[in-house]
Amino acid sequence: MKNLLSVYALGGLNEIGKNMYGIEYGEDIILIDCGNKFPDESLLGVDLIIPDISYLEENKERVRALIFTHGHEDHIGGIPYFLKKINVPIYATRFTLGVIEIKLKEHRILRETELYEIHSDSSVQLGKVSMSFFKVNHSIPDCLGIVFNTPEGTIVHTGDFKFDLTPANQERPEIHKMAEIGNKGVLLLLSESTNAERKGFTPSEQMVGENLGNIFMKAKRKVIVSTFASNVSRVQQVVEASEKTNRKLVLLGRSMLNVIGVAMDRGYLNVPKGMLIEPNEIDDYPPDKITILCTGSQGEPGAALSRLSTGNFRDAEILPEDTVILAAGPIPGNEKNVSAIIDNLYQLGAHVIYGSGSSSGMHVSGHGYQEDLKLMLTLMKPTYVIPIHGEYRMLHHHRLLAESVGVEKENVFILKNGDVVDIENSVARSTRFIPAGSAYVDGVDVGNIDFVLRDRKQISEDGMIMLILPMSKQENEMLAEPEIISRGFVDNNFTQLRNGMIRIINSTVEELHEANRYSWNVKKKQIKKLVGQYIKEKTRKRPMIVPILIEI
């Protein structure tokens, strides 16, 4: 194969979530991240959305490894489904490996997976491509940018980042290393774009810690804090505020328990001995000596905060004058669910603190604002730029930022998932496309289930009508009147409709019998068609019609 250097995304472009990027050189494919995203209300019954990896399955003998920038769900959530089809080694930092191992255990594939720990000073050689790394700030521990050294030139993938010079966890960005990488020459930079529309620098996480401390001091009763379980710095600040106010700490939510367990075991979180108590011990202490840390800041219906807001949590409840803090901003699309929970909390009489940035002081973003992005561009001094991890408008604004610091306009590629940038003799072009898109996880099944979703959508809008037809196996004649059952279909004149459907069924069966067309499929197809047309004509609705022939 020609030693062509190629770069593409199978997820993460023109969307937030399911990040997955590929670097190819000759016979080697190296993958960066493998995330998921959660479905909106139009994807009825779908649990997760993951990248379509059909292209990688066709080239599985060339895939060398999965390398991870950090441990958020939109970067690691698709791993189990990927590994069940293409089992390759995984490279990730210590904390990220801890979170990944939880997923692999749940899917019972931990034993058969090769895991390699890396850090900012690691070096990895895969085929003709070598990799080095540098620390970046984000809202989860152990985040890395990745440097790919190839015979064609250097490619840098930033991961998710901001420049926080006073981070709560003391993990400072390796700006000096970024500058050294830039001085040596960067051919192509893949840089995240989530906050490319927001001016200035991202505020420091320390701001949140100071504000949390003030609220804890003023709180009259229990303090309930909901945040991302993966934001270990935020969790540490909750622990410190609880310690200063002599409060016990209760953890609610499976992901909170899992991630904090990893953080404590691996030395990323320090919780004083005796602070943690079980939910059933809450009533053993005065209300002003209790902190509850829970999941559900995004309004997830089954998460702990949602259940607390409706009084549906067995060992804990929110009472008047309790303080509830939403220490996370809503991800776009979650605003409605979050608002509903806030309304419920106010009805319970709680004091609720919510909102991003300066509006509440309880949350700062883990993603760089415009000045952060411009600083990364300035440090790396790339010839070419691919804005990643964002919706189209974010990628567009990132392009403008790149142009403002001196990158040639034609050297910034705004791509869609599947668009390929090929580099030869240090010249980059985007002229071809590989298969890319979304695969849906529905229970344990994975695939493209568009036809299933269409059926579910039809049922959700207009309901379903089942036509149960008792037929004589020998004579192929109706033995009794058809039974008609409707679910989710509403019409004031249903009795009249029912009589009309019975007439259509009887006449159709009789006509097909006279024509000697006894096939089940023929009968069902014709009955479904004619009954559907009749209902649409009478009601302007299109319920799903399900004929069921019972041969006796």
C-alpha positions in Angstrom: 0.0 0.0 0.0 1.1 3.5 -0.8 2.6 5.3 2.3 -0.1 8.0 2.3 -0.9 9.8 5.6 -4.6 10.1 6.2 -6.7 11.6 8.9 -10.5 11.4 9.4 -13.3 11.3 12.0 -15.9 8.6 12.5 -17.6 10.7 15.1 -17.2 14.1 16.8 -17.6 16.4 13.8 -20.8 18.5 13.4 -22.0 16.9 16.7 -21.1 16.8 20.4 -20.3 13.2 21.4 -19.3 9.8 20.1 -15.8 11.0 19.4 -13.6 8.8 17.3 -10.7 9.8 15.0 -8.4 7.8 12.8 -4.7 8.3 11.8 -3.5 6.1 8.9 -0.1 5.6 7.5 0.6 2.8 5.1 -0.6 -0.4 6.6 -1.3 1.1 10.1 -4.5 2.5 11.5 -4.3 4.1 14.9 -7.6 5.2 16.6 -8.1 8.0 19.0 -11.0 7.7 21.5 -14.2 5.7 21.0 -17.2 7.5 22.6 -20.9 7.5 22.7 -23.7 10.0 22.9 -27.2 9.8 24.2 -30.3 9.8 22.0 -32.9 12.5 21.8 -36.6 11.9 22.1 -36.9 11.1 18.3 -34.8 7.9 18.8 -37.5 5.9 20.6 -36.1 3.1 22.7 -32.5 3.6 21.7 -30.0 3.5 24.7 -26.8 4.8 23.1 -25.4 6.1 19.8 -21.9 5.0 18.9 -19.8 5.4 15.8 -20.4 3.2 12.8 -17.2 1.2 12.4 -18.0 -0.7 9.2 -14.9 0.8 7.5 -12.7 -0.3 10.3 -14.2 -3.8 10.3 -13.3 -4.1 6.6 -9.8 -3.1 7.5 -9.5 -4.8 10.9 -6.2 -6.4 10.2 -4.6 -2.9 9.9 -6.0 -1.5 13.2 -3.2 -1.3 15.7 -4.6 0.3 18.8 -7.1 2.5 20.5 -5.5 5.5 22.3 -7.5 7.6 24.7 -7.2 11.3 25.6 -9.3 11.0 28.7 -12.2 9.2 30.4 -15.4 11.0 29.6 -18.3 9.0 28.2 -18.2 10.8 24.9 -14.7 9.5 24.5 -14.8 6.0 26.1 -18.5 5.0 26.0 -18.3 2.9 22.8 -15.3 0.8 23.8 -17.2 -2.5 24.8 -19.1 -2.5 21.5 -16.0 -1.8 19.5 -13.8 -4.5 21.2 -16.5 -7.1 20.6 -15.9 -6.6 16.9 -12.2 -5.6 16.7 -10.1 -6.6 19.7 -7.0 -4.3 19.8 -4.8 -3.0 22.6 -5.9 0.0 24.6 -3.5 2.8 25.7 -4.7 5.2 28.4 -3.7 7.0 31.5 -4.0 5.5 35.0 -7.3 7.1 35.9 -8.8 6.6 32.4 -7.9 2.9 32.5 -9.7 2.6 35.9 -12.9 3.9 34.4 -12.5 1.8 31.3 -12.0 -1.3 33.4 -15.4 -0.8 35.0 -17.0 -0.9 31.5 -15.1 -3.9 30.5 -16.1 -5.8 33.6 -19.7 -5.0 33.1 -19.5 -6.4 29.5 -17.3 -9.4 30.7 -14.5 -8.7 28.3 -11.8 -7.4 30.7 -9.7 -10.5 30.7 -9.4 -10.7 27.0 -8.4 -7.0 26.5 -4.8 -5.7 26.5 -4.5 -2.6 28.6 -1.4 -0.4 28.6 -0.9 2.5 30.9 0.6 5.7 29.5 1.5 9.2 30.9 2.7 12.5 29.6 6.3 11.2 29.4 5.4 7.9 27.6 6.5 7.0 24.1 4.7 4.5 22.0 5.7 3.0 18.6 3.1 1.5 16.4 4.3 0.5 12.9 6.0 3.5 11.4 4.2 6.0 13.7 5.5 7.0 17.1 3.5 8.8 19.7 4.4 11.1 22.6 2.1 13.0 24.9 1.5 16.2 26.9 -0.7 17.2 29.8 -3.8 19.3 29.3 -6.5 20.6 31.7 -10.0 19.4 31.5 -12.8 18.5 33.9 -11.5 15.0 34.6 -8.1 13.8 35.8 -5.2 12.5 33.7 -6.0 14.2 30.3 -3.5 14.1 27.5 -2.9 15.6 24.1 -1.3 13.2 21.6 1.6 13.9 19.2 1.9 11.5 16.2 5.3 11.6 14.6 5.0 10.2 11.0 7.4 10.1 8.0 5.1 12.8 6.4 5.2 15.1 9.4 3.8 15.7 12.9 0.1 15.5 13.7 -1.2 16.8 17.1 -4.5 15.9 18.6 -5.3 18.2 21.6 -8.0 16.1 23.3 -10.5 18.2 25.3 -8.6 21.1 27.0 -8.5 24.5 28.6 -5.6 26.5 30.1 -6.2 26.6 33.9 -3.0 27.9 35.5 -4.4 27.4 39.0 -6.2 24.0 38.7 -7.8 22.6 41.8 -6.0 19.2 41.3 -2.6 20.9 40.7 -2.4 19.1 37.2 -1.1 22.1 35.3 -1.0 22.1 31.5 2.5 21.5 30.0 2.7 24.7 28.1 6.5 24.4 27.8 6.1 21.0 26.1 3.5 22.4 23.7 5.8 25.2 22.8 8.6 22.7 22.1 6.3 20.6 19.9 5.3 23.8 18.0 9.0 24.9 17.5 9.9 21.5 16.0 7.0 21.9 13.5 3.4 20.7 13.4 2.0 19.8 10.0 -1.6 19.3 11.2 -3.5 20.2 14.4 -6.7 18.6 15.4 -8.1 20.9 18.1 -11.4 20.8 20.0 -14.1 23.4 19.3 -16.8 23.1 22.0 -16.5 26.7 23.3 -15.2 28.4 20.1 -18.1 30.8 20.3 -17.3 32.1 23.8 -14.9 35.0 24.2 -12.1 35.3 26.7 -10.4 32.5 28.7 -12.2 29.8 30.6 -12.4 30.6 34.3 -10.4 28.6 36.8 -11.9 25.7 38.7 -10.6 27.3 41.9 -13.5 29.9 41.6 -16.0 27.1 42.2 -14.2 25.9 45.3 -14.3 29.3 46.9 -18.0 29.7 46.2 -18.9 26.2 47.4 -17.1 27.0 50.7 -19.3 30.1 51.2 -22.5 28.3 50.5 -21.7 25.4 52.8 -21.0 27.9 55.7 -24.4 29.5 55.2 -26.5 26.4 54.7 -29.0 25.7 57.5 -29.7 22.1 56.7 -28.6 19.3 54.4 -26.5 20.3 51.3 -27.2 18.2 48.2 -24.7 18.7 45.4 -25.2 17.2 41.9 -22.3 17.2 39.4 -20.6 14.9 36.9 -19.1 11.9 38.7 -16.0 12.3 36.5 -15.3 15.8 37.7 -13.0 14.6 40.5 -11.7 18.1 41.2 -15.2 19.3 41.8 -15.9 16.3 44.1 -12.7 17.1 46.0 -13.9 20.6 46.6 -17.2 19.3 47.9 -15.2 17.0 50.2 -13.2 19.9 51.5 -16.2 22.1 52.1 -17.9 19.3 54.0 -14.8 18.8 56.1 -14.7 22.5 57.0 -18.3 22.4 58.1 -18.1 19.0 59.9 -20.5 17.2 57.6 -20.7 13.6 56.7 -20.8 12.7 53.0 -23.3 10.4 51.3 -22.9 9.2 47.7 -25.9 8.5 45.6 -25.9 7.1 42.0 -24.1 4.1 40.5 -21.7 6.2 38.3 -20.9 8.4 41.3 -20.0 5.3 43.4 -18.0 3.7 40.6 -15.9 6.7 39.5 -15.2 7.9 43.1 -14.2 4.4 44.0 -11.6 4.5 41.1 -10.5 8.0 42.1 -9.9 7.0 45.7 -8.3 3.7 44.9 -5.8 5.3 42.5 -5.0 8.3 44.6 -6.9 11.1 42.7 -9.3 11.8 45.5 -8.7 12.3 49.2 -11.6 11.7 51.5 -11.0 11.9 55.3 -11.4 8.7 57.2 -14.9 8.3 58.6 -16.5 11.0 56.4 -18.4 8.6 54.1 -21.6 7.1 55.4 -24.3 5.0 53.9 -27.7 6.5 52.8 -29.5 4.6 55.5 -27.4 6.4 58.1 -28.5 9.9 57.2 -31.1 10.1 59.9 -28.4 9.3 62.5 -27.0 12.9 62.2 -28.5 16.4 62.4 -29.5 17.8 59.0 -26.8 20.5 59.1 -24.1 17.8 59.3 -25.0 16.0 56.1 -23.8 16.5 52.5 -25.3 14.4 49.7 -23.3 14.1 46.5 -25.3 12.7 43.6 -25.7 12.1 39.9 -28.4 13.7 37.8 -27.2 17.2 37.0 -28.3 16.7 33.4 -31.9 15.9 34.3 -31.6 12.1 33.5 -35.0 10.6 34.5 -33.6 7.6 36.5 -30.6 9.4 38.1 -30.5 10.2 41.8 -31.3 13.9 41.7 -34.4 13.3 39.6 -35.6 10.6 42.0 -34.9 12.9 45.0 -36.9 15.8 43.4 -39.9 13.6 43.1 -39.6 12.0 46.6 -38.7 8.6 45.0 -35.5 7.8 46.8 -35.8 5.2 49.6 -33.2 6.4 52.1 -32.9 10.1 51.4 -35.3 13.0 50.9 -35.2 16.7 50.2 -37.0 18.8 52.8 -37.7 22.6 53.1 -34.6 24.7 53.6 -32.3 22.0 52.3 -29.8 23.5 49.9 -29.5 21.9 46.4 -26.5 22.9 44.2 -26.4 21.9 40.5 -22.6 22.1 40.0 -22.7 21.5 36.3 -24.1 23.3 33.3 -26.8 21.6 31.2 -25.5 20.0 28.0 -27.4 21.4 25.0 -30.6 19.4 24.6 -30.9 18.7 28.4 -32.3 22.1 29.4 -35.9 21.0 29.5 -35.3 18.0 31.8 -33.0 20.1 34.1 -35.7 22.8 34.3 -38.3 20.3 35.3 -36.1 19.0 38.2 -35.4 22.6 39.4 -39.2 23.3 39.5 -39.7 20.1 41.5 -37.0 21.1 44.0 -38.5 24.5 44.5 -41.9 22.9 45.2 -40.2 20.8 47.9 -39.2 24.1 49.5 -35.4 23.7 48.8 -33.0 26.5 48.3 -31.7 25.8 44.7 -28.5 27.2 43.2 -28.0 26.5 39.5 -26.7 28.1 36.3 -23.2 28.2 34.7 -20.3 30.6 35.3 -20.8 33.9 37.1 -24.6 33.4 37.4 -24.1 30.9 40.2 -20.4 30.4 40.6 -21.0 26.7 40.9 -19.7 25.6 37.5 -16.9 26.4 35.0 -16.4 24.7 31.7 -13.7 22.1 31.1 -13.4 23.3 27.5 -11.3 26.3 26.3 -12.9 29.6 25.3 -11.6 31.6 22.3 -8.4 32.8 23.9 -7.6 29.2 25.1 -8.0 28.0 21.5 -5.9 30.8 20.1 -3.2 30.1 22.6 -3.1 26.4 21.5 -2.9 27.5 17.9 -0.1 30.0 18.7 1.9 27.4 20.6 1.6 24.7 18.0 2.0 26.9 14.9 0.4 24.3 12.6 0.4 24.4 8.8 -3.0 22.8 8.6 -5.9 22.7 11.1 -8.9 20.5 11.5 -11.4 21.8 14.1 -13.0 18.8 15.9 -15.4 18.0 18.7 -18.2 20.4 17.9 -21.3 21.3 15.9 -20.9 23.1 12.6 -21.1 26.6 14.0 -18.4 25.8 16.6 -16.1 24.4 13.9 -16.8 27.5 11.8 -15.9 29.9 14.7 -12.7 27.9 15.3 -11.7 28.3 11.7 -12.0 32.1 12.1 -9.8 31.9 15.2 -7.2 29.9 13.3 -7.2 32.5 10.5 -6.9 35.3 13.1 -3.6 33.9 14.4 -2.1 33.4 11.0 -3.3 30.1 9.6 -4.1 30.3 5.9 -7.8 30.1 5.2 -7.4 27.3 2.7 -5.4 25.3 5.2 -8.4 25.0 7.7 -10.6 22.0 6.9 -14.2 22.0 8.1 -15.2 18.4 7.7 -18.0 16.0 8.2 -17.7 12.5 9.7 -16.1 10.3 7.1 -14.4 13.1 5.2 -10.7 12.2 4.7 -7.7 14.5 4.7 -4.9 12.9 2.7 -1.3 14.2 3.2 1.4 13.6 0.7 4.7 15.5 0.4 3.5 17.7 3.2 0.5 18.8 1.1 -3.0 18.1 2.5 -6.2 17.6 0.4 -9.7 16.5 1.2 -11.2 14.8 -1.8 -12.6 11.4 -0.6 -14.9 9.9 1.9 -15.1 6.7 3.9 -18.3 5.1 5.4 -19.2 6.9 8.6 -22.3 7.5 10.6 -24.1 6.3 13.7 -24.9 2.8 15.1 -27.6 2.4 17.7 -27.4 0.4 20.9 -30.9 -1.0 21.7 -30.5 -3.2 24.8 -27.6 -5.5 23.9 -28.1 -5.2 20.1 -26.1 -2.8 18.0 -26.8 -1.8 14.4 -28.6 0.5 12.0 -32.2 0.1 13.1 -33.8 2.9 11.1 -36.7 0.7 10.0 -37.4 -0.2 13.7 -37.3 3.5 14.7 -39.8 4.3 11.9 -42.2 1.7 13.3 -41.7 3.0 16.8 -42.3 6.6 15.6 -45.5 5.5 13.8 -46.8 3.7 16.8 -46.0 6.7 19.1 -47.9 9.1 16.9 -51.0 7.1 15.7 -51.0 3.9 17.7 -51.5 0.3 16.5 -54.4 -1.9 15.4 -54.2 -5.7 15.5 -56.5 -7.7 13.2 -56.8 -11.3 14.6 -58.3 -13.5 11.9 -59.3 -17.1 12.8 -59.0 -19.2 9.5 -59.9 -22.7 8.6 -56.6 -24.6 7.7 -58.4 -26.9 5.3 -61.0 -24.6 3.8 -59.1 -21.3 4.0 -62.3 -19.6 5.1 -63.0 -17.3 8.1 -64.3 -19.4 11.0 -65.5 -16.4 13.0 -65.7 -12.7 13.0 -62.3 -11.0 13.1 -61.2 -9.6 16.5 -59.9 -6.1 16.4 -57.6 -4.7 19.1 -56.3 -1.1 19.2 -53.5 0.2 21.3 -52.7 4.0 21.4 -55.2 4.7 18.6 -58.0 7.1 19.6 -61.2 7.8 17.5 -64.6 8.8 18.7 -66.3 6.7 16.0 -64.3 3.5 16.6 -67.4 1.3 16.6 -68.2 2.5 13.1 -64.6 2.1 12.1 -64.5 -1.4 13.5 -67.6 -2.4 11.4 -65.9 -1.0 8.3 -62.7 -2.9 8.9 -64.6 -6.1 9.4 -66.4 -5.6 6.1 -63.1 -5.0 4.3 -61.5 -8.1 5.9 -64.4 -10.4 5.0 -64.7 -9.2 1.4 -60.9 -9.3 0.9 -60.6 -12.9 2.2 -63.6 -13.9 0.0 -62.1 -12.3 -3.1 -58.7 -14.0 -2.6 -60.4 -17.3 -1.9 -62.4 -17.1 -5.2 -59.1 -16.3 -7.0 -57.5 -19.4 -5.4 -54.9 -17.2 -3.7 -54.5 -18.9 -0.3 -51.0 -17.6 0.7 -50.8 -16.2 4.2 -48.5 -13.4 3.0 -50.9 -12.4 0.2 -53.8 -12.3 2.6 -51.9 -10.3 5.2 -50.4 -7.8 2.7 -53.7 -7.1 1.0 -55.7 -6.8 4.3 -53.0 -4.5 5.8 -53.1 -2.3 2.7 -56.9 -1.9 2.4 -57.5 -1.4 6.1 -54.8 1.2 6.3 -56.2 3.1 3.3 -59.7 2.9 4.9 -58.5 4.3 8.3 -56.5 7.1 6.7 -59.5 8.1 4.6 -61.8 8.2 7.6 -59.5 9.6 10.3 -56.4 11.1 8.5 -54.3 8.9 10.9 -51.9 6.1 10.0 -51.7 3.6 12.8 -49.6 0.5 12.4 -51.8 -2.3 11.0 -50.8 -5.8 12.2 -52.8 -8.7 10.7 -52.5 -11.9 12.6 -53.8 -15.1 10.9 -54.6 -18.0 13.2 -55.1 -21.3 11.3 -57.3 -23.8 13.1 
